[in-house]
Amino acid sequence: QVQLVESGGGLVQAGGSLRLSCAASTSIFRFNTMVMGWYRQAPGAQRELVANSTGGVSTNYADSVKGRFTISRDSAKRTLYLQMKSLKPEDTAIYYCRSDYGSITYWGQGTQVTVSS
């Protein structure tokens, strides 16, 4: 069982920045082998991929956030980050952390990000 705990959400004006964190309760070895990512779900919309990191080797971003968001991971802290810059009102959503270890998927409880215009 892996617990994922997100933090760092909040209310910010358009053009501002936030950094989300996702702390994983797992070993460093397992953390380094997990695919970890950030997803978001806006009201009335489906949950969508924002960015993911494959064992710290490769990263993928949704087109809508490329150049503005950066995903990173700190193995020693077993923490995944999402640095968000130049935020837009359309970035408003609940942001979820997800980990995949083989066929097992875990989700965090989510953190609200609200961007005002």
N, C-alpha and C positions, 0 to 999 in steps of 0.2 A: 504494500500500500504506500503510495506516495501522496503526500499532502502538498498542495500548492497554495501559497498565500500571497495575494496581490496587495500592493499598496501604491500610493502616489497619485491617485486620481484626485480630481477636484474641479473647481470652476476657474476658467482662465479666459481672458479676452482674446479675440482673434489676433493672430500674429504672435501670440505668446508661446511659452514652452512648458512642458511637463516631462518628468521622468517617472515611468512606472517601474516597479520592482516586483519580482515574483520569486519568493523564497521556496525552495524545494526541500522537503524532508527526506533526503535519500543520501546514499554514499556518494563520495566524489567520483568513484569509478562509474557508478550508474549514471550520475549526472552527466558525465562527459560522453556517454554513449547514447543518451536520449536525444531524440529530436524534440526541440522545444520551440514554442511559438506563441504569438499573440494573435488573438482573434477579437473581433468586436461585433456588437449587435446593437443597431439603432432601433428605436421604437417602430414596430410594424415591418421590420426588415429581417432578412435571414442573417444568421451569424456568418461572418466572412473572415477570411485570412487577412491579417495585416502584414505579418512578417514571421519567418521562422528561421531557425538555426539548426543545421544538421551536425550535431556533435562538435560544434565549434569550427567546422571546416568550411561550410558554405552557408550562405544566407539567401533568402528570397523575400521579395517585397511585393505587395500589391502596387499596381501602377499608380494608384491614387495617392500613395504615400512616399513613393520613390523621391529621394533627394531631400525629404523633410524628416523622415523617421529613421532611426538607427537602432538595430537590435544588437545586443551584446550579452555575453555571459561571463560570470566570474566563478570559476570552478571552485576555488578555495572557499567561497561563500555560498556555493551552490545556489546562485541567484541569477535570474534572467532579468535583463533590463530592456526597456524601450524608451529611448530618448526621442521626444516629439518636439519639433520646432515648427515655426510658421503655421501654427494650428489654425484651422478653419472651422466655421460653424458646422460644416458637414462631417467633421471628425467626432462630433458629439455621439457618444455611445457608451455602452458598458463594455469594458475591455476585459477579456478573459485570457488567462495563461493556460496553456495546454502542454502536456508532455506525452510523448509516445515512446514506449519501450517495447520493441517487438510488436505484438498485437494488442498490447495493453495501453489504453489511453486514460489520462487523468486530466481533470479540469479544476481550475481554481474557482472561487466563488464570484469573482468579478469585481471590478472597481469602476465607478462612474467617472467619466470624463465629459465635462460640459464646456463648450466653447461659445462664448457670447459674441455677438456681432457688434 
